[in-house]
Amino acid sequence: MAELINRPMYINQLIQHKDVDLVKIVTGIRRCGKSSLLDLFHVYLTEHGVEDRNIIHMNLESLRYQNLTDYLAFYAYVSEQIPKDGKTYLIFDELQAVEHWEKAIESFRLDFDVDIYITGSNAYLLSTEFSTLLSGRYLEIRMLPLSFKEFLDFYAFGVAVTPEEKFQRYLQFGGMPILREYHFNEARSNQALEGIYSTVVLRDVLQRNRQADQEILQKIIRFLCSYIGSIVSPNSIGNVLSNEGNLRTGGKKNVAGKTVEKYISMLQSAFIFYSVGRYDVKGKKLLKTLGKNYICDMGFRNLLLGYRNADQGHILENIVFLELLRREYRVYIGKVGETEVDFVCEKANDKLYIQVTESMQSPETRERELRPLRMIPDNYEKMILSMDRNYITSYDGIKSLYLIDWLADSNL
């Protein structure tokens, strides 16, 4: 087995939920580290006195379990392995391989003294049938590729490598854990990313949506990659694609906004993109129109568009968005009058407003970034994240932080 590197952010969540009577479901894009997380949890259980016979750990994509394709066969097989005494930990990887697996899971809960952990590579795992059957009896742990902080733990850097150089590597290669094997070899890393990307598109999107047109899907992915962090509507995307022509759309040239919406929803279900709604800060209400889309990992964007610094502001915004998800915030785009705040972030009793910019050096940029934050009438924390290493840490009470420091320290 490959060396397991700890992912404390996620393993701690599993430990905190251990022995709680809820099914723990770890979701996230393929190869972001879900299987390794379950392996880490298995090690944790063993080290804390759980006997091997009380841990049943299966990866359902292994040919060893090729006959367990439906829930009855799966239930019968696992039931025979569960010992009569003591709590048993059931760990199932890539469970979507079993048809109607949710019926078996609910039955294990009812029939045995078990604690259940599941992973799956797409959101169909949490389809409405499953949510209905297990309503209120499961929790989802959403796993993302490596954060910058985790990236620093995963890779060995020479003493002379500066934080800025490490961050540029992160922007270029992204955070898919498998790339560690290639030591920043660009050609090999791209081959690995291409394999993951193709599998996600073909298996988690197209296989699930037989009516989907692969060419339209690929064009929408490229469009979203080109416009990460930009406010776009499905209709405007449809118009751009229609005007480009060359689409095999059954003789019709138009790509309707509804079609685009459906494809974006498929990409969200495979955890490739995240869509963020807009929130009227003064009116305190969610707006129905015009959100933004962010990609799950910069490596995929660079694979599809080539690595370039031309759009650095939006790239940094994407990195910050993913970090806010990791820090368990609910995230919205803020509308304040006629201006925008990059992120309105909410937790139980906490709110945070964030602007992201490459630099605050020019007076025009400084005014543009500060103005929306100054217009917000409440007293929650307001912050600007930039790539400036300067000594100005506050503008009239609005915090100014060096983005790399903020990413490397979750307490900032």
Secondary structure, DSSP 8 states (H G I E B T S, - for coil): -------HHHHHHHHHHTTSSSEEEEE-STTSSHHHHHHHHHHHHHHTT--GGGEEEEETTSGGGTT--BHHHHHHHHHHHS-SSS-EEEEEESGGGSBTHHHHHHHHHHHS-EEEEEEESSGGGG-HHHHHHTTTSEEEEE--S--HHHHHHHS---TT--HHHHHHHHHHH-S-GGGGGGTT-HHHHHHHHHHHHHHIIIIIIITT-TT--HHHHHHHHHHHHHTTTS-B-HHHHHHHHHHH----STT-----HHHHHHHHHHHHHTTSEEEEEEEETTTTEEEEEEEEEEES-HHHHHHHH---STTHHHHHHHHHHHHHHHTT-EEEEEEETTEEEEEEEEETTEEEEEEE-S---SHHHHHHHHHHHHT--S-SEEEEEES---S--EETTEEEEEHHHHHH-TT-
